[in-house]
Amino acid sequence: METRLYDRHGKSAGNIDIVLVSYDDAGQITDFGALEIQAVYISGNIRKPFTAYMRDPANQTDLDWSGKKDYPRADYLSSSRKRLAPQLIYKGGILNAWGRKIAVAVDSAFFATLPTLTQVPKEQADVAWLVYELQSSNKQGGYRIVSNQIVYTQFTTALQRITNADPGAESDFLRLLQRKLDEKQLSSGKSPKTSSLLDAFTPDEASEE
């Protein structure tokens, strides 16, 4: 069952997609865990191919929209930064503080775009990543969802890995910064100012540095 989760101040941290409970013979809850089903954002346009198909469904059974500029594509980056990470921070943070286990169901293609997570034995895990994929089903003429793998991790290490980017070389950033500065100075025709960042502080503040 889907259940809303609140923080200490009564503010909503979001809905838990599915809450799995254990209960005794009297119907009293003895334990529970959370299952989050992670969807994937898309970029592109779905309405246009649908509209094109509906103009002449009988002759559009083999409609191929893949070459179009706005062909729908999975947006894995936004899915991890704007959806998965906030859910882990807010809902996952509360559940982990309570000592509850969390399962996250994800598509295999999306999971493959995440940073490599440090795995731990099942008994030591706080989070189980249930990785699924679609496989064609010749018997039914369609697709079926099958389990690809289950990855067990600890909550804190997994959260840090997902939310912290791998830093690139600072020298690359400095080269980019220098190029932009040179271009700006060239376009304005002004000589660069040679003030220091410390000049932005008062004398007392600067001396403390």
N, C-alpha and C positions, 0 to 999 in steps of 0.2 A: 504494500500500500504506500502511496505517496504521502509524505508527512512534512509539514513545515518545521524548520529548525530555528530556534531563537537563541540570541546570546544573553549574557547576564543582564543586560539593560532592556530586554524585551524587544530588541530590534531583530527583524528577520534576517537570517543568514542564507535564506533560500530554502527550496524544497528538496528533500531527499527523494530521489526518484522511486526507489523501492526500499522499504524497511523489512528485513527478515527477522522474525521473532521466534523464540522458543518459549513455550509456556507449559505450566504444570497441569495436572488433572483438574484443578479448580479454575483453569483459564487465566491464571496470573502469569504475567510475563517474567521469565527467569533470565533471559538474555536477548540481545538483539545486535544486528549488524546492518550496515548500509550498503546498498548497491547503486552506483551512479552509472547511468548509460550515457556515454559521451558521444554526442552527435558532432558532425563536421559541417562547418560553414562552407558555402560555395560562393564563387564569384562568377559573374556572367549573367545571362538572362534565360530564364526558363519559359517565360510567357511566349516569346517569339517562336520557338520551335513548336510549342503546343498549338499556337494560333495557325501556323503554317500547316500542321497536320490536320486540324479540324476543318480547314477549307475544303479538303477532299480526302477524307479518311480512307476510302476504298483504294485510292491510288497512291497513298502515302505510307504504306506499310513498311517500305524500305527507306524512309526519310533519313538522310544523313546530314546532320547539322554540324558535324565535327570541324568542318573547315571554316566556319563562321568566326568572326572576330570575338563575339560575345558568347561563344560556346561555354556552357556551364563547366566549371572546374572546381575541384575540391580546394578549399583554402585552408591548408593545414596550419600555416603559421598563425593566422587569426584564431583558429580553433584552439590552439594551445595557449596563446597569450591572453586572449580575451574571454575564453570560456573555461578551459580545463584548469589553468593556474588559479583563477579567482575561486573556483569551486573547491579546489584543494585547500586554499588559504582559509576561506571562511567556514564552509561546512566541514571540510576535513580537519581543520584545526580544532573545532569544537569536539568532534567525535574522537579525535586522537587524545585530547585532554581527558576525555571520559574513559579512555582505555578501550574503545570499541574498534572493531575491525571494519575495514572498508574494502569493497570490491569495486573496480572500475572496468566496465565493459567498453572496449574500444575496437575500432576497425583495424585490421592488420596494416593497411597502408598508412593510416594515421600514426599508429604506434611506431612504425619504422622511421618516421620523421622526428620522433622525440630523441633527446640525448640518451645515450646508453645508461640504463639504470643499474645500480649495484644490486645484485640479487642476493637474497639470504634464504636460509632454509625456511620451509613453510611454518615451522613452529615459532620462528623468531620474527615473522612478518607482521606488519601492521596493515599493509595494502596488498591485495591480490589483483593483478592486471589480467583481466579475462580478454584475451585477444581473439577476435573472430574474423572470418573472411567469407565472402560469397563464392560458392562453387556451383558450376553448372550441373543441373540434374537432368540427365538424358531421359530418365524414366518419366519425369513429370514435365519435361519441356520447359523448365524454368531454372531458378536458382534456389539454393538452400544455404542457410547460415551454418557454418561448421566451426568448431573450436580449433584454433591454430596453436595456441600455447597459453600457459598460465605462468606469469612472472610474479614472483614474490619479492617485495621490497619493504624496507622500513619507511615510515611516513616522512620523517624529517629529511633524510638523505635524498629521497625521491623528489620532494618538494624543492629542495635547494638545487638539485640537478636540473629540474625543469624550468625554474624561474631565474636561474643565474646563467647568463650567456657566457660562452667561452671567449675570453678576451683575445682580440687580435693584437698584432704588434703595435705598440704606441708610435713607433717610427713611421708606420704607414699613415696613421692619423695625422701626425705632424706634417708629413709631406703634403697631404690633402689640404690641411689648414694653411700651410705656407702658400700653396698654389692659389687658393681662394683669396688670400690676403694680397698676393702679388697682382692678381687680376683686378681686384677692387682698387688698388692703388694706381694701376695703369689706366683704368677707365676714368678715375677721378682726377688724375694728374696731380695729386697731392702727395707730399712727402710723408712717410710714416712717422707717427708720434712715437717717441722712445720712452714713454712713461712706463713705470712698473705697476704691477697689480697692487703693490703695497701702497701706491699713491691713492688708491681708493679708500684706504683706511685713515683714521685720524692718527696723529703722531703717536698717541698712547697705544692705540690698537696695533699699529705697525711695529712698535718696539716690543710688544708682547710676542710677535711672531719670531 
